[in-house]
C-alpha cells in the first residue's frame, strides 16, 4: 500500500474521525482540534486547554471532544466550548478515545494508570455518556481502553485494549448498556491503539510499538499490513 504525508509539524495527533469530507483529529499536546482535507489543507477548529482526544458529533452536528486532563466531555457548537459531562468520579487519570453513536451516545475510555512514571498497568473502566449528560460505568477490568468502533449493523462495540494486546467486543443493548463481552481478536506482539472499521467489517489497527497498521478479521487473522 502507498502512503503520503498530508500534514506535518504536529505534536501528538490522536482520535481521527472522518466527517463531512474531512479528517478531524486532535493534536493532543498542542491542545488543538483540526479538520484536514485530502489536499493537506488544515483548519484549526477549536483549542482545548486540557488536551483534546476522542472526537464525535451530536445528532444536530455539534462537535463532542474528550478533554483528557480534567476528565470532561465537552461540546463545541462552532462558537464556544461547554461541558456535557464531568467524568472525574469514574476516570481518575487521563481520559482518551471515544466513539459516538447515531443517537449521540458517547462511549469513552481512560488510561487507568499514569503512563511514563513506572507505575504498573492497572485495569479501568469504559464510560458511557448520554446526550443529556448522564454518566454511567458500562464495563470494568479493561486494560487501557483506547480506539473504539461500532460495527456496521450497530449491534456491537469493539474496543482496543492497548495493554491487553486485544480487541474486545460487546453487544450494545437497547438502553446503550453493554453485554456479552468477548475477545474479537487477540493480537499478541502488537499494542492496539487507534482502530477503524473498513467496509467489509474488518478492523484496521494502529500499532505504536511497530511502524505498521494492520487489518484484522474477527478471530485475529491479519490480512493486510
C-alpha positions in Angstrom: 0.0 0.0 0.0 1.1 3.5 -0.8 1.1 6.3 1.8 1.9 10.0 1.8 2.2 12.8 4.3 -0.8 15.1 4.3 0.3 17.4 7.2 3.4 17.6 9.4 4.6 19.8 12.3 2.1 18.2 14.7 2.9 17.4 18.3 0.8 14.3 19.2 -2.1 13.6 16.8 -4.9 11.4 18.1 -8.5 10.4 17.8 -9.0 10.6 14.0 -12.6 10.6 12.6 -13.8 11.1 9.0 -16.7 13.6 8.9 -18.3 15.6 6.1 -15.4 15.0 3.7 -12.6 15.8 6.0 -10.4 14.0 8.5 -10.9 15.5 12.0 -8.3 14.8 14.7 -6.9 16.1 18.0 -3.3 17.4 18.3 -3.4 16.4 21.9 -0.4 18.1 23.5 -0.7 21.2 21.3 -4.3 21.4 22.6 -6.0 21.9 19.2 -8.6 20.1 17.2 -8.1 20.1 13.4 -10.0 19.3 10.3 -7.9 18.2 7.3 -8.9 17.7 3.6 -7.2 15.3 1.3 -5.2 18.1 -0.3 -3.5 18.8 3.0 -5.4 21.9 3.8 -5.9 22.1 7.6 -8.2 24.2 9.7 -7.9 24.6 13.4 -11.5 24.1 14.7 -11.0 24.9 18.4 -8.4 24.9 21.2 -8.9 22.7 24.2 -6.8 23.8 27.2 -6.7 20.4 29.0 -5.7 18.3 25.9 -8.3 17.1 23.4 -8.5 13.4 22.5 -11.5 11.4 21.2 -14.0 13.2 18.9 -17.6 12.7 17.8 -20.8 14.6 16.9 -24.2 15.2 18.4 -27.3 14.5 16.4 -27.5 18.2 15.4 -23.9 18.3 14.3 -22.1 19.9 17.3 -18.6 18.5 17.9 -18.0 16.4 21.0 -14.5 16.4 22.4 -12.9 14.4 25.3 -10.9 16.7 27.5 -8.2 14.5 28.8 -6.7 16.1 31.9 -9.8 17.4 33.5 -11.9 14.3 32.8 -14.7 16.0 30.9 -16.8 15.6 27.8 -17.1 18.9 26.0 -19.3 20.2 23.2 -18.3 22.8 20.6 -21.1 24.5 18.7 -18.9 26.5 16.4 -18.6 29.4 18.9 -18.0 28.2 22.4 -17.0 25.1 24.4 -19.5 23.9 27.1 -19.4 20.9 29.4 -21.6 18.0 28.6 -20.4 15.7 31.5 -17.9 15.5 34.3 -16.2 12.0 34.3 -13.9 12.6 37.2 -15.8 10.3 39.6 -15.2 7.4 37.2 -11.9 8.3 35.5 -9.1 9.0 37.9 -6.4 9.6 35.3 -6.5 10.9 31.7 -9.4 10.1 29.5 -8.7 9.3 25.9 -10.5 7.9 22.8 -14.3 7.9 22.2 -16.9 6.8 19.7 -20.4 8.4 19.5 -23.3 6.5 18.0 -26.1 7.8 15.7 -28.2 8.8 18.7 -25.4 10.9 20.2 -24.5 8.4 22.9 -20.7 8.5 23.7 -18.5 5.6 24.8 -15.3 6.8 26.4 -12.1 5.1 27.5 -9.4 6.2 30.0 -5.9 5.3 30.9 -6.4 3.7 34.3 -2.9 4.5 35.4 -0.2 7.1 34.9 2.0 6.5 31.8 5.7 7.1 31.8 6.2 7.1 35.6 7.0 3.4 36.1 3.6 2.7 37.5 2.4 -0.8 36.9 -0.5 -1.0 34.4 -3.9 -1.2 36.1 -7.3 -2.1 34.8 -10.0 0.6 34.4 -13.5 1.1 33.0 -15.4 2.1 30.0 -17.7 5.1 30.5 -21.0 6.0 28.7 -22.5 9.5 28.4 -26.0 10.2 27.2 -26.8 13.3 25.1 -28.3 14.7 28.3 -25.0 14.3 30.2 -25.9 11.2 32.2 -22.7 9.3 33.1 -22.6 5.5 33.6 -19.9 2.9 34.1 -20.5 0.4 31.3 -17.6 -2.1 31.7 -14.8 -2.8 34.2 -11.5 -4.6 34.1 -10.4 -3.0 30.9 -6.7 -2.8 30.2 -6.3 0.7 28.8 -9.5 1.0 26.6 -8.4 3.1 23.6 -9.6 3.1 20.0 -13.3 2.2 19.7 -15.7 1.5 16.9 -19.3 0.5 16.4 -20.0 -2.3 13.8 -21.9 -1.6 10.6 -25.1 -3.3 12.0 -25.0 -1.1 15.1 -25.2 -4.1 17.3 -21.6 -4.4 18.6 -19.0 -2.1 20.2 -15.3 -3.1 19.7 -12.6 -1.6 21.9 -8.8 -1.8 21.6 -7.4 -2.8 25.0 -3.9 -1.4 24.4 -2.1 -3.0 27.3 -4.1 -6.2 26.9 -3.0 -6.8 23.3 -6.5 -7.4 22.1 -9.7 -6.1 20.6 -12.7 -6.7 22.9 -16.3 -6.7 21.7 -19.6 -6.2 23.5 -23.2 -6.4 22.4 -24.9 -3.0 22.5 -28.3 -3.2 24.3 -31.3 -1.1 23.6 -30.6 1.1 26.6 -27.0 1.6 25.4 -25.6 -0.7 28.1 -23.1 -3.4 27.1 -23.2 -7.2 27.5 -21.7 -10.5 26.1 -18.1 -9.4 26.5 -15.8 -11.4 24.2 -12.4 -11.3 22.6 -12.8 -10.1 19.0 -9.1 -10.6 18.2 -6.1 -11.4 20.3 -3.1 -9.6 18.9 -0.1 -11.0 20.7 3.0 -9.0 19.9 1.0 -5.9 19.0 -0.1 -2.9 21.0 -3.5 -1.9 19.5 -4.2 1.8 19.8 -6.4 3.6 17.2 -8.8 1.4 15.2 -11.1 1.9 12.3 -13.8 -0.2 10.6 -13.5 -1.0 6.9 -16.4 -1.6 4.6 -16.1 -5.4 4.9 -16.3 -5.3 8.7 -12.6 -6.0 9.2 -10.8 -3.6 11.5 -7.6 -1.6 10.8 -5.4 -1.3 13.9 -2.6 1.2 14.5 0.2 -0.3 16.5 2.6 2.2 18.1 5.1 -0.5 19.2 5.7 -1.1 15.4 5.6 1.2 12.5 2.7 -0.6 10.8 -1.0 -0.5 10.5 -2.6 -4.0 10.3 -6.1 -5.1 9.0 -7.6 -7.9 11.1 -10.5 -10.2 10.7 -12.7 -11.2 13.6 -10.8 -14.1 15.3 -7.4 -12.5 14.9 -6.3 -13.3 11.3 -4.1 -10.4 10.0 -5.0 -10.0 6.3 -3.1 -6.7 5.5 -0.1 -4.7 6.7 
